[in-house]
Amino acid sequence: MTDDLYEKARAVRANAHAPYSGFRVGAAIRSASGVYVGCNVENAAFPEGICAEGGAITSMVAAGDKAILEVLIYAEADTPTAPCGGCRQKLSEFAGPEVKVSLAGPDGVRAVMTMADLLPAAFSGGHWSMPQA
């Protein structure tokens, strides 16, 4: 099941806009209704760019979906590339703690972990209470 995510994340990585870091990343997320991809897009107001994971989540939400079933992140680095802290939080908003996150490179999937592994004790909307009107 991860093979299609691998190919899509690998392919979209080629479209990344990374003129400052030179580090291109592709992400593919599966929801119940399809697969959504994203790549990192840097700009001169660094670090105000968009991470690959955030781009994929935006595409998913724009299509009307709100639940992530699986994630694959593709980067060409010496070690598996995990999402940054901000993207871990973004992913956790749409993915339960059991959702698998695969970290891949040119040689295939290098590591698989769950959202709970990536973001233990995740912060959620349940941590605050809204005042009653």
LUMDOLUM-283956 format. One record per residue: residue number from 1; residue in three letters; x, y, z of N, C-alpha, C in turn. Coordinates in nm, 2 decimals. Layout:
! residues N
(pt NUM ALA (X Y Z) (X Y Z) (X Y Z))
...
! end
This chain:
! residues 133
(pt 1 MET (0.08 -0.12 0.00) (0.00 0.00 0.00) (0.09 0.13 0.00))
(pt 2 THR (0.20 0.12 0.06) (0.29 0.23 0.07) (0.36 0.26 -0.07))
(pt 3 ASP (0.37 0.17 -0.16) (0.44 0.19 -0.29) (0.39 0.31 -0.36))
(pt 4 ASP (0.25 0.32 -0.37) (0.20 0.44 -0.45) (0.24 0.57 -0.38))
(pt 5 LEU (0.24 0.57 -0.25) (0.28 0.69 -0.18) (0.43 0.72 -0.20))
(pt 6 TYR (0.51 0.62 -0.21) (0.65 0.64 -0.23) (0.67 0.70 -0.37))
(pt 7 GLU (0.61 0.65 -0.47) (0.63 0.70 -0.61) (0.58 0.84 -0.62))
(pt 8 LYS (0.46 0.87 -0.56) (0.41 1.01 -0.57) (0.49 1.11 -0.49))
(pt 9 ALA (0.54 1.07 -0.37) (0.63 1.17 -0.29) (0.76 1.19 -0.36))
(pt 10 ARG (0.81 1.08 -0.42) (0.94 1.09 -0.49) (0.92 1.18 -0.62))
(pt 11 ALA (0.81 1.17 -0.69) (0.79 1.25 -0.81) (0.77 1.39 -0.77))
(pt 12 VAL (0.69 1.42 -0.67) (0.66 1.56 -0.64) (0.78 1.64 -0.58))
(pt 13 ARG (0.87 1.56 -0.52) (0.99 1.62 -0.47) (1.07 1.70 -0.58))
(pt 14 ALA (1.06 1.65 -0.70) (1.13 1.72 -0.81) (1.07 1.86 -0.84))
(pt 15 ASN (0.95 1.89 -0.79) (0.89 2.02 -0.81) (0.92 2.11 -0.70))
(pt 16 ALA (0.99 2.07 -0.60) (1.02 2.16 -0.48) (1.09 2.28 -0.53))
(pt 17 HIS (1.07 2.39 -0.46) (1.13 2.52 -0.48) (1.22 2.54 -0.36))
(pt 18 ALA (1.35 2.51 -0.37) (1.44 2.52 -0.25) (1.57 2.59 -0.29))
(pt 19 PRO (1.56 2.72 -0.34) (1.67 2.79 -0.38) (1.77 2.83 -0.27))
(pt 20 TYR (1.72 2.83 -0.14) (1.81 2.87 -0.03) (1.87 2.75 0.04))
(pt 21 SER (1.80 2.65 0.07) (1.86 2.53 0.14) (1.91 2.43 0.04))
(pt 22 GLY (1.85 2.42 -0.08) (1.89 2.32 -0.17) (1.83 2.18 -0.13))
(pt 23 PHE (1.75 2.18 -0.02) (1.70 2.05 0.03) (1.56 2.03 -0.01))
(pt 24 ARG (1.54 1.94 -0.10) (1.40 1.92 -0.16) (1.33 1.80 -0.09))
(pt 25 VAL (1.21 1.82 -0.06) (1.13 1.72 0.01) (1.00 1.70 -0.06))
(pt 26 GLY (0.95 1.58 -0.06) (0.82 1.55 -0.12) (0.74 1.47 -0.01))
(pt 27 ALA (0.61 1.49 0.00) (0.53 1.42 0.09) (0.40 1.37 0.02))
(pt 28 ALA (0.35 1.26 0.06) (0.23 1.20 0.01) (0.15 1.15 0.13))
(pt 29 ILE (0.02 1.19 0.14) (-0.07 1.15 0.25) (-0.19 1.08 0.19))
(pt 30 ARG (-0.23 0.97 0.25) (-0.35 0.90 0.21) (-0.46 0.93 0.30))
(pt 31 SER (-0.58 0.96 0.24) (-0.70 0.97 0.32) (-0.80 0.87 0.26))
(pt 32 ALA (-0.92 0.87 0.32) (-1.02 0.78 0.27) (-1.05 0.80 0.12))
(pt 33 SER (-1.04 0.92 0.08) (-1.08 0.95 -0.06) (-0.97 0.97 -0.16))
(pt 34 GLY (-0.85 0.96 -0.12) (-0.74 0.97 -0.22) (-0.61 1.00 -0.16))
(pt 35 VAL (-0.51 1.03 -0.25) (-0.37 1.06 -0.21) (-0.35 1.20 -0.25))
(pt 36 TYR (-0.29 1.28 -0.15) (-0.25 1.42 -0.17) (-0.10 1.43 -0.16))
(pt 37 VAL (-0.04 1.52 -0.24) (0.10 1.54 -0.24) (0.13 1.69 -0.21))
(pt 38 GLY (0.26 1.71 -0.16) (0.31 1.84 -0.14) (0.46 1.84 -0.15))
(pt 39 CYS (0.52 1.95 -0.18) (0.66 1.97 -0.18) (0.70 2.10 -0.11))
(pt 40 ASN (0.82 2.11 -0.06) (0.86 2.23 0.01) (0.87 2.34 -0.09))
(pt 41 VAL (0.83 2.46 -0.04) (0.84 2.58 -0.12) (0.90 2.69 -0.03))
(pt 42 GLU (1.03 2.72 -0.06) (1.10 2.82 0.02) (1.08 2.96 -0.04))
(pt 43 ASN (1.10 3.07 0.04) (1.10 3.20 -0.01) (1.20 3.28 0.06))
(pt 44 ALA (1.23 3.40 0.02) (1.33 3.49 0.08) (1.30 3.53 0.22))
(pt 45 ALA (1.18 3.52 0.27) (1.15 3.55 0.41) (1.17 3.42 0.49))
(pt 46 PHE (1.27 3.35 0.47) (1.30 3.23 0.53) (1.29 3.25 0.68))
(pt 47 PRO (1.22 3.17 0.76) (1.17 3.03 0.73) (1.02 3.03 0.70))
(pt 48 GLU (0.97 3.13 0.64) (0.83 3.14 0.61) (0.78 3.06 0.49))
(pt 49 GLY (0.85 2.97 0.45) (0.81 2.88 0.34) (0.71 2.78 0.38))
(pt 50 ILE (0.68 2.69 0.29) (0.58 2.58 0.31) (0.66 2.45 0.31))
(pt 51 CYS (0.64 2.37 0.41) (0.70 2.23 0.41) (0.61 2.14 0.32))
(pt 52 ALA (0.67 2.03 0.28) (0.60 1.94 0.19) (0.48 1.88 0.26))
(pt 53 GLU (0.49 1.85 0.39) (0.38 1.79 0.46) (0.26 1.89 0.47))
(pt 54 GLY (0.29 2.02 0.50) (0.19 2.12 0.50) (0.12 2.14 0.37))
(pt 55 GLY (0.20 2.13 0.26) (0.14 2.15 0.13) (0.04 2.03 0.10))
(pt 56 ALA (0.08 1.91 0.14) (-0.01 1.79 0.12) (-0.13 1.80 0.20))
(pt 57 ILE (-0.12 1.85 0.33) (-0.24 1.87 0.41) (-0.33 1.97 0.36))
(pt 58 THR (-0.27 2.08 0.31) (-0.36 2.19 0.25) (-0.44 2.13 0.13))
(pt 59 SER (-0.37 2.06 0.05) (-0.44 2.00 -0.07) (-0.56 1.91 -0.02))
(pt 60 MET (-0.53 1.83 0.08) (-0.63 1.73 0.13) (-0.75 1.81 0.19))
(pt 61 VAL (-0.73 1.91 0.27) (-0.83 1.99 0.33) (-0.91 2.07 0.22))
(pt 62 ALA (-0.84 2.12 0.12) (-0.91 2.19 0.01) (-1.00 2.10 -0.06))
(pt 63 ALA (-0.97 1.97 -0.07) (-1.05 1.88 -0.14) (-1.17 1.83 -0.05))
(pt 64 GLY (-1.17 1.87 0.07) (-1.28 1.84 0.16) (-1.26 1.72 0.25))
(pt 65 ASP (-1.14 1.67 0.26) (-1.11 1.56 0.35) (-1.04 1.61 0.47))
(pt 66 LYS (-1.06 1.53 0.58) (-1.00 1.58 0.71) (-0.93 1.47 0.79))
(pt 67 ALA (-0.91 1.35 0.73) (-0.85 1.24 0.81) (-0.74 1.18 0.73))
(pt 68 ILE (-0.62 1.18 0.79) (-0.50 1.11 0.73) (-0.50 0.97 0.78))
(pt 69 LEU (-0.48 0.88 0.68) (-0.47 0.74 0.71) (-0.32 0.69 0.71))
(pt 70 GLU (-0.24 0.75 0.63) (-0.10 0.71 0.61) (-0.02 0.83 0.56))
(pt 71 VAL (0.11 0.83 0.59) (0.20 0.94 0.55) (0.33 0.88 0.50))
(pt 72 LEU (0.39 0.94 0.39) (0.52 0.90 0.35) (0.59 1.03 0.31))
(pt 73 ILE (0.72 1.05 0.36) (0.80 1.16 0.34) (0.92 1.12 0.27))
(pt 74 TYR (0.96 1.18 0.15) (1.07 1.14 0.07) (1.17 1.26 0.07))
(pt 75 ALA (1.30 1.23 0.10) (1.41 1.32 0.09) (1.53 1.25 0.06))
(pt 76 GLU (1.62 1.31 -0.01) (1.75 1.25 -0.04) (1.85 1.30 0.06))
(pt 77 ALA (1.87 1.23 0.17) (1.96 1.26 0.28) (2.03 1.13 0.33))
(pt 78 ASP (2.14 1.15 0.40) (2.21 1.04 0.45) (2.13 0.96 0.56))
(pt 79 THR (2.04 1.02 0.63) (1.96 0.96 0.73) (1.81 0.99 0.70))
(pt 80 PRO (1.72 0.91 0.76) (1.58 0.93 0.74) (1.54 1.07 0.78))
(pt 81 THR (1.46 1.14 0.70) (1.42 1.28 0.73) (1.28 1.28 0.79))
(pt 82 ALA (1.27 1.31 0.92) (1.14 1.32 0.98) (1.08 1.46 0.97))
(pt 83 PRO (0.95 1.47 0.98) (0.89 1.61 0.98) (0.95 1.70 1.09))
(pt 84 CYS (0.95 1.83 1.05) (0.99 1.93 1.15) (0.88 1.93 1.26))
(pt 85 GLY (0.91 2.00 1.37) (0.81 2.01 1.48) (0.68 2.07 1.44))
(pt 86 GLY (0.68 2.17 1.36) (0.55 2.23 1.32) (0.47 2.14 1.23))
(pt 87 CYS (0.54 2.06 1.15) (0.46 1.97 1.06) (0.41 1.85 1.15))
(pt 88 ARG (0.49 1.81 1.25) (0.44 1.70 1.34) (0.31 1.75 1.40))
(pt 89 GLN (0.30 1.87 1.44) (0.17 1.92 1.50) (0.06 1.93 1.39))
(pt 90 LYS (0.10 1.98 1.27) (0.00 1.98 1.16) (-0.06 1.84 1.13))
(pt 91 LEU (0.03 1.75 1.12) (-0.01 1.61 1.09) (-0.10 1.55 1.20))
(pt 92 SER (-0.06 1.59 1.33) (-0.14 1.53 1.44) (-0.28 1.59 1.45))
(pt 93 GLU (-0.30 1.70 1.38) (-0.44 1.76 1.38) (-0.53 1.67 1.30))
(pt 94 PHE (-0.48 1.59 1.20) (-0.56 1.51 1.11) (-0.53 1.36 1.11))
(pt 95 ALA (-0.43 1.32 1.19) (-0.39 1.18 1.20) (-0.39 1.14 1.34))
(pt 96 GLY (-0.45 1.02 1.37) (-0.45 0.97 1.50) (-0.31 0.92 1.54))
(pt 97 PRO (-0.29 0.88 1.67) (-0.16 0.84 1.71) (-0.11 0.71 1.65))
(pt 98 GLU (-0.21 0.63 1.60) (-0.17 0.50 1.54) (-0.13 0.51 1.39))
(pt 99 VAL (-0.15 0.63 1.33) (-0.12 0.65 1.18) (0.03 0.63 1.16))
(pt 100 LYS (0.06 0.55 1.06) (0.20 0.52 1.02) (0.26 0.63 0.94))
(pt 101 VAL (0.38 0.67 0.97) (0.46 0.77 0.89) (0.58 0.70 0.85))
(pt 102 SER (0.60 0.69 0.71) (0.72 0.63 0.65) (0.81 0.73 0.61))
(pt 103 LEU (0.94 0.71 0.64) (1.05 0.81 0.60) (1.13 0.74 0.49))
(pt 104 ALA (1.14 0.80 0.38) (1.20 0.73 0.26) (1.30 0.81 0.19))
(pt 105 GLY (1.39 0.75 0.12) (1.49 0.81 0.03) (1.50 0.73 -0.09))
(pt 106 PRO (1.61 0.75 -0.17) (1.63 0.69 -0.30) (1.63 0.53 -0.29))
(pt 107 ASP (1.67 0.48 -0.18) (1.68 0.34 -0.16) (1.56 0.28 -0.10))
(pt 108 GLY (1.45 0.35 -0.09) (1.32 0.30 -0.04) (1.29 0.36 0.10))
(pt 109 VAL (1.19 0.29 0.16) (1.15 0.33 0.30) (1.26 0.29 0.39))
(pt 110 ARG (1.30 0.39 0.47) (1.41 0.37 0.57) (1.37 0.35 0.71))
(pt 111 ALA (1.25 0.41 0.74) (1.20 0.40 0.88) (1.05 0.41 0.87))
(pt 112 VAL (0.98 0.34 0.96) (0.84 0.36 0.98) (0.81 0.38 1.13))
(pt 113 MET (0.73 0.48 1.16) (0.69 0.51 1.29) (0.55 0.55 1.30))
(pt 114 THR (0.49 0.57 1.41) (0.36 0.61 1.42) (0.36 0.76 1.46))
(pt 115 MET (0.25 0.83 1.45) (0.24 0.96 1.49) (0.27 0.98 1.64))
(pt 116 ALA (0.23 0.88 1.72) (0.26 0.88 1.86) (0.41 0.87 1.89))
(pt 117 ASP (0.49 0.80 1.80) (0.63 0.80 1.81) (0.69 0.94 1.78))
(pt 118 LEU (0.63 1.00 1.67) (0.68 1.13 1.63) (0.65 1.24 1.72))
(pt 119 LEU (0.53 1.24 1.78) (0.49 1.35 1.87) (0.42 1.29 1.99))
(pt 120 PRO (0.50 1.24 2.08) (0.44 1.19 2.21) (0.37 1.31 2.29))
(pt 121 ALA (0.27 1.28 2.36) (0.20 1.38 2.44) (0.16 1.50 2.35))
(pt 122 ALA (0.10 1.47 2.23) (0.07 1.58 2.14) (-0.03 1.68 2.20))
(pt 123 PHE (-0.01 1.80 2.17) (-0.10 1.91 2.21) (-0.23 1.91 2.12))
(pt 124 SER (-0.34 1.92 2.17) (-0.46 1.92 2.09) (-0.56 2.03 2.14))
(pt 125 GLY (-0.67 2.05 2.07) (-0.77 2.14 2.11) (-0.84 2.10 2.24))
(pt 126 GLY (-0.82 1.98 2.28) (-0.88 1.93 2.41) (-0.80 1.98 2.53))
(pt 127 HIS (-0.69 2.05 2.51) (-0.61 2.10 2.62) (-0.66 2.23 2.67))
(pt 128 TRP (-0.75 2.29 2.60) (-0.80 2.42 2.66) (-0.95 2.41 2.65))
(pt 129 SER (-1.01 2.50 2.73) (-1.16 2.50 2.73) (-1.20 2.64 2.68))
(pt 130 MET (-1.30 2.64 2.60) (-1.35 2.77 2.54) (-1.45 2.83 2.64))
(pt 131 PRO (-1.44 2.96 2.66) (-1.54 3.02 2.75) (-1.68 3.00 2.70))
(pt 132 GLN (-1.77 2.98 2.78) (-1.91 2.96 2.74) (-1.98 3.10 2.72))
(pt 133 ALA (-2.05 3.11 2.61) (-2.11 3.24 2.57) (-2.24 3.26 2.65))
! end
